[in-house]
Amino acid sequence: MPPRYIKNATLQHLYDEAKVDGKENSASGLCNMVLCDMFQSSAGYVVFPQYTQDNTRPDFRVGKYTPGGQQITVKIVEAKSALSSQSYTTAVNQMKSAVRESITENPSQTGMWGAVWKGTKIDVYYYRRSTNEFLRMSPQPLDIKDNDAAVHQIEQQIKTRNLV
């Protein structure tokens, strides 16, 4: 089966840079390209890059318009370089905090997805509002190229889970 996410020379170049680069731009660029490919506007999704000088917001927010025209946040993504000095635990905690804050904006929303993207690996969680818990979707972060099928399976879960 052909690759789903790293499917052309540009994405391969970004992937190669993000795997070894200490700059967050490489990881963020790859993350942005993959998120836009996963969550397409033709299906009602919008990927919002959220760059701030003080790094107080997550790097990306994925929204979706409901049939009634209401926009809900589907996923929050915190992106870090492969060589980030920030601990992985800190990045996960930032993402969790952003998910909890974002879900309060929509009282009818039952859950939200969150992810930490570090270099070429993604670690996805589902936040269940009723129990205030985060469920990790894989035992460890998944490389977007090497674990293509597993990432695709999680992508399908994200798209099919009813959040309102």
Phi and psi in degrees as GROMACS dihedral restraints (atoms count N, CA, C in turn):
[ dihedral_restraints ]
;  ai    aj    ak    al  type     phi  dphi    fc
    3     4     5     6     1   -66.8    20    10
    4     5     6     7     1   154.0    20    10
    6     7     8     9     1   -62.9    20    10
    7     8     9    10     1   143.9    20    10
    9    10    11    12     1   -87.1    20    10
   10    11    12    13     1   -33.7    20    10
   12    13    14    15     1  -111.2    20    10
   13    14    15    16     1   -42.8    20    10
   15    16    17    18     1  -100.5    20    10
   16    17    18    19     1    80.4    20    10
   18    19    20    21     1  -116.7    20    10
   19    20    21    22     1     9.2    20    10
   21    22    23    24     1  -153.0    20    10
   22    23    24    25     1   173.4    20    10
   24    25    26    27     1   -63.2    20    10
   25    26    27    28     1   -37.1    20    10
   27    28    29    30     1   -63.7    20    10
   28    29    30    31     1   -47.1    20    10
   30    31    32    33     1   -66.3    20    10
   31    32    33    34     1   -36.6    20    10
   33    34    35    36     1   -63.6    20    10
   34    35    36    37     1   -40.4    20    10
   36    37    38    39     1   -63.6    20    10
   37    38    39    40     1   -46.9    20    10
   39    40    41    42     1   -60.3    20    10
   40    41    42    43     1   -42.8    20    10
   42    43    44    45     1   -59.2    20    10
   43    44    45    46     1   -48.6    20    10
   45    46    47    48     1   -60.5    20    10
   46    47    48    49     1   -42.8    20    10
   48    49    50    51     1   -64.6    20    10
   49    50    51    52     1   -46.8    20    10
   51    52    53    54     1   -64.7    20    10
   52    53    54    55     1   -28.8    20    10
   54    55    56    57     1   -67.7    20    10
   55    56    57    58     1   -31.4    20    10
   57    58    59    60     1  -122.4    20    10
   58    59    60    61     1   -10.9    20    10
   60    61    62    63     1   -79.5    20    10
   61    62    63    64     1   140.6    20    10
   63    64    65    66     1   -87.9    20    10
   64    65    66    67     1     2.8    20    10
   66    67    68    69     1   -96.9    20    10
   67    68    69    70     1   135.4    20    10
   69    70    71    72     1   -66.7    20    10
   70    71    72    73     1   -24.6    20    10
   72    73    74    75     1   -58.5    20    10
   73    74    75    76     1   -38.3    20    10
   75    76    77    78     1   -64.1    20    10
   76    77    78    79     1   -47.9    20    10
   78    79    80    81     1   -65.2    20    10
   79    80    81    82     1   -42.1    20    10
   81    82    83    84     1   -66.2    20    10
   82    83    84    85     1   -39.7    20    10
   84    85    86    87     1   -62.2    20    10
   85    86    87    88     1   -46.0    20    10
   87    88    89    90     1   -63.6    20    10
   88    89    90    91     1   -45.6    20    10
   90    91    92    93     1   -58.2    20    10
   91    92    93    94     1   -46.8    20    10
   93    94    95    96     1   -59.7    20    10
   94    95    96    97     1   -46.5    20    10
   96    97    98    99     1   -63.5    20    10
   97    98    99   100     1   -42.8    20    10
   99   100   101   102     1   -69.6    20    10
  100   101   102   103     1   -43.7    20    10
  102   103   104   105     1   -60.3    20    10
  103   104   105   106     1   -42.6    20    10
  105   106   107   108     1   -65.2    20    10
  106   107   108   109     1   -31.4    20    10
  108   109   110   111     1   -73.8    20    10
  109   110   111   112     1   -40.5    20    10
  111   112   113   114     1   -68.5    20    10
  112   113   114   115     1   -46.2    20    10
  114   115   116   117     1  -112.6    20    10
  115   116   117   118     1    84.8    20    10
  117   118   119   120     1   -86.3    20    10
  118   119   120   121     1   148.1    20    10
  120   121   122   123     1   -63.0    20    10
  121   122   123   124     1   -28.5    20    10
  123   124   125   126     1   -64.3    20    10
  124   125   126   127     1   -18.6    20    10
  126   127   128   129     1  -103.0    20    10
  127   128   129   130     1     9.6    20    10
  129   130   131   132     1    93.7    20    10
  130   131   132   133     1     5.4    20    10
  132   133   134   135     1   -93.4    20    10
  133   134   135   136     1   153.9    20    10
  135   136   137   138     1  -137.4    20    10
  136   137   138   139     1   130.4    20    10
  138   139   140   141     1   -99.7    20    10
  139   140   141   142     1   120.9    20    10
  141   142   143   144     1  -108.2    20    10
  142   143   144   145     1   106.3    20    10
  144   145   146   147     1   -67.7    20    10
  145   146   147   148     1   140.0    20    10
  147   148   149   150     1  -129.2    20    10
  148   149   150   151     1    73.2    20    10
  150   151   152   153     1   -82.6    20    10
  151   152   153   154     1   131.6    20    10
  153   154   155   156     1  -133.9    20    10
  154   155   156   157     1   153.5    20    10
  156   157   158   159     1   -69.7    20    10
  157   158   159   160     1   -34.4    20    10
  159   160   161   162     1   -97.7    20    10
  160   161   162   163     1     5.1    20    10
  162   163   164   165     1    57.8    20    10
  163   164   165   166     1    38.6    20    10
  165   166   167   168     1   -92.8    20    10
  166   167   168   169     1   -11.6    20    10
  168   169   170   171     1  -115.8    20    10
  169   170   171   172     1   158.0    20    10
  171   172   173   174     1   -63.7    20    10
  172   173   174   175     1   161.3    20    10
  174   175   176   177     1   -72.6    20    10
  175   176   177   178     1   -32.1    20    10
  177   178   179   180     1  -142.2    20    10
  178   179   180   181     1   147.5    20    10
  180   181   182   183     1  -130.7    20    10
  181   182   183   184     1   132.0    20    10
  183   184   185   186     1  -106.0    20    10
  184   185   186   187     1   121.3    20    10
  186   187   188   189     1  -111.0    20    10
  187   188   189   190     1   160.8    20    10
  189   190   191   192     1  -140.9    20    10
  190   191   192   193     1   139.9    20    10
  192   193   194   195     1   -89.7    20    10
  193   194   195   196     1   128.6    20    10
  195   196   197   198     1   -76.6    20    10
  196   197   198   199     1   165.3    20    10
  198   199   200   201     1   -56.1    20    10
  199   200   201   202     1   -26.8    20    10
  201   202   203   204     1   -83.7    20    10
  202   203   204   205     1     0.9    20    10
  204   205   206   207     1    90.2    20    10
  205   206   207   208     1     4.7    20    10
  207   208   209   210     1   -83.6    20    10
  208   209   210   211     1   136.8    20    10
  210   211   212   213     1   -95.7    20    10
  211   212   213   214     1   129.1    20    10
  213   214   215   216     1  -119.9    20    10
  214   215   216   217     1   151.0    20    10
  216   217   218   219     1   -83.8    20    10
  217   218   219   220     1   124.6    20    10
  219   220   221   222     1   -94.5    20    10
  220   221   222   223     1   -39.1    20    10
  222   223   224   225     1  -151.4    20    10
  223   224   225   226     1   142.2    20    10
  225   226   227   228     1  -115.9    20    10
  226   227   228   229     1   133.4    20    10
  228   229   230   231     1  -127.5    20    10
  229   230   231   232     1   129.4    20    10
  231   232   233   234     1  -106.7    20    10
  232   233   234   235     1   118.7    20    10
  234   235   236   237     1  -106.4    20    10
  235   236   237   238     1   138.1    20    10
  237   238   239   240     1  -136.3    20    10
  238   239   240   241     1   154.6    20    10
  240   241   242   243     1   -70.7    20    10
  241   242   243   244     1   160.6    20    10
  243   244   245   246     1   -61.1    20    10
  244   245   246   247     1   -30.0    20    10
  246   247   248   249     1  -107.4    20    10
  247   248   249   250     1    21.1    20    10
  249   250   251   252     1   -56.3    20    10
  250   251   252   253     1   135.9    20    10
  252   253   254   255     1   -76.9    20    10
  253   254   255   256     1   -16.0    20    10
  255   256   257   258     1   -70.1    20    10
  256   257   258   259     1   135.4    20    10
  258   259   260   261     1   -66.8    20    10
  259   260   261   262     1   151.2    20    10
  261   262   263   264     1   -61.6    20    10
  262   263   264   265     1   -39.4    20    10
  264   265   266   267     1   -59.7    20    10
  265   266   267   268     1   -40.5    20    10
  267   268   269   270     1   -63.3    20    10
  268   269   270   271     1   -42.6    20    10
  270   271   272   273     1   -64.1    20    10
  271   272   273   274     1   -41.8    20    10
  273   274   275   276     1   -63.1    20    10
  274   275   276   277     1   -42.9    20    10
  276   277   278   279     1   -65.0    20    10
  277   278   279   280     1   -37.5    20    10
  279   280   281   282     1   -61.3    20    10
  280   281   282   283     1   -44.8    20    10
  282   283   284   285     1   -63.4    20    10
  283   284   285   286     1   -46.0    20    10
  285   286   287   288     1   -61.6    20    10
  286   287   288   289     1   -42.0    20    10
  288   289   290   291     1   -62.1    20    10
  289   290   291   292     1   -42.8    20    10
  291   292   293   294     1   -65.5    20    10
  292   293   294   295     1   -38.0    20    10
  294   295   296   297     1   -64.5    20    10
  295   296   297   298     1   -48.0    20    10
  297   298   299   300     1   -61.0    20    10
  298   299   300   301     1   -39.4    20    10
  300   301   302   303     1   -68.3    20    10
  301   302   303   304     1   -43.2    20    10
  303   304   305   306     1   -68.5    20    10
  304   305   306   307     1   -36.9    20    10
  306   307   308   309     1   -69.8    20    10
  307   308   309   310     1   -21.1    20    10
  309   310   311   312     1   -67.8    20    10
  310   311   312   313     1   -18.5    20    10
  312   313   314   315     1   -71.3    20    10
  313   314   315   316     1   -17.5    20    10
  315   316   317   318     1  -131.8    20    10
  316   317   318   319     1    94.8    20    10
  318   319   320   321     1   -59.0    20    10
  319   320   321   322     1   -24.4    20    10
  321   322   323   324     1   -87.6    20    10
  322   323   324   325     1    -7.1    20    10
  324   325   326   327     1   -75.8    20    10
  325   326   327   328     1   126.2    20    10
  327   328   329   330     1   -89.7    20    10
  328   329   330   331     1   -18.5    20    10
  330   331   332   333     1  -165.2    20    10
  331   332   333   334     1   171.5    20    10
  333   334   335   336     1  -155.8    20    10
  334   335   336   337     1   150.3    20    10
  336   337   338   339     1   -94.2    20    10
  337   338   339   340     1   148.4    20    10
  339   340   341   342     1  -138.8    20    10
  340   341   342   343     1   154.0    20    10
  342   343   344   345     1  -151.4    20    10
  343   344   345   346     1   150.7    20    10
  345   346   347   348     1  -113.7    20    10
  346   347   348   349     1   127.2    20    10
  348   349   350   351     1  -111.5    20    10
  349   350   351   352     1   114.2    20    10
  351   352   353   354     1  -122.6    20    10
  352   353   354   355     1   110.0    20    10
  354   355   356   357     1    67.6    20    10
  355   356   357   358     1  -107.4    20    10
  357   358   359   360     1  -113.5    20    10
  358   359   360   361     1     8.0    20    10
  360   361   362   363     1  -112.5    20    10
  361   362   363   364     1   143.8    20    10
  363   364   365   366     1  -124.1    20    10
  364   365   366   367     1   138.5    20    10
  366   367   368   369     1  -124.0    20    10
  367   368   369   370     1   111.9    20    10
  369   370   371   372     1  -107.1    20    10
  370   371   372   373     1   139.3    20    10
  372   373   374   375     1  -128.5    20    10
  373   374   375   376     1   151.6    20    10
  375   376   377   378     1  -114.7    20    10
  376   377   378   379     1   127.4    20    10
  378   379   380   381     1   -96.9    20    10
  379   380   381   382     1   121.2    20    10
  381   382   383   384     1   -99.7    20    10
  382   383   384   385     1   112.0    20    10
  384   385   386   387     1   -62.0    20    10
  385   386   387   388     1   -41.8    20    10
  387   388   389   390     1   -61.1    20    10
  388   389   390   391     1   -30.3    20    10
  390   391   392   393     1  -112.0    20    10
  391   392   393   394     1    -1.5    20    10
  393   394   395   396     1    54.8    20    10
  394   395   396   397     1    43.7    20    10
  396   397   398   399     1  -129.1    20    10
  397   398   399   400     1   152.0    20    10
  399   400   401   402     1  -105.0    20    10
  400   401   402   403     1   128.1    20    10
  402   403   404   405     1  -106.6    20    10
  403   404   405   406     1   120.8    20    10
  405   406   407   408     1   -78.6    20    10
  406   407   408   409     1   133.9    20    10
  408   409   410   411     1   -87.5    20    10
  409   410   411   412     1   -11.4    20    10
  411   412   413   414     1  -149.1    20    10
  412   413   414   415     1   155.2    20    10
  414   415   416   417     1   -64.2    20    10
  415   416   417   418     1   -25.2    20    10
  417   418   419   420     1  -149.0    20    10
  418   419   420   421     1   165.9    20    10
  420   421   422   423     1   -57.4    20    10
  421   422   423   424     1   144.8    20    10
  423   424   425   426     1  -107.4    20    10
  424   425   426   427     1   129.7    20    10
  426   427   428   429     1   -70.7    20    10
  427   428   429   430     1   130.8    20    10
  429   430   431   432     1   -62.7    20    10
  430   431   432   433     1   -25.7    20    10
  432   433   434   435     1   -97.9    20    10
  433   434   435   436     1   -50.9    20    10
  435   436   437   438     1   -68.6    20    10
  436   437   438   439     1   -27.8    20    10
  438   439   440   441     1  -115.5    20    10
  439   440   441   442     1    38.6    20    10
  441   442   443   444     1   -49.7    20    10
  442   443   444   445     1   -48.7    20    10
  444   445   446   447     1   -65.5    20    10
  445   446   447   448     1   -41.9    20    10
  447   448   449   450     1   -66.9    20    10
  448   449   450   451     1   -40.0    20    10
  450   451   452   453     1   -63.9    20    10
  451   452   453   454     1   -41.7    20    10
  453   454   455   456     1   -62.5    20    10
  454   455   456   457     1   -40.0    20    10
  456   457   458   459     1   -61.6    20    10
  457   458   459   460     1   -42.4    20    10
  459   460   461   462     1   -66.3    20    10
  460   461   462   463     1   -41.0    20    10
  462   463   464   465     1   -55.9    20    10
  463   464   465   466     1   -43.5    20    10
  465   466   467   468     1   -65.3    20    10
  466   467   468   469     1   -37.1    20    10
  468   469   470   471     1   -63.3    20    10
  469   470   471   472     1   -41.3    20    10
  471   472   473   474     1   -61.2    20    10
  472   473   474   475     1   -43.3    20    10
  474   475   476   477     1   -72.9    20    10
  475   476   477   478     1   -24.8    20    10
  477   478   479   480     1   -99.9    20    10
  478   479   480   481     1   -14.4    20    10
  480   481   482   483     1   -76.7    20    10
  481   482   483   484     1   129.1    20    10
  483   484   485   486     1   -79.1    20    10
  484   485   486   487     1   121.8    20    10
  486   487   488   489     1  -101.6    20    10
  487   488   489   490     1    -5.9    20    10
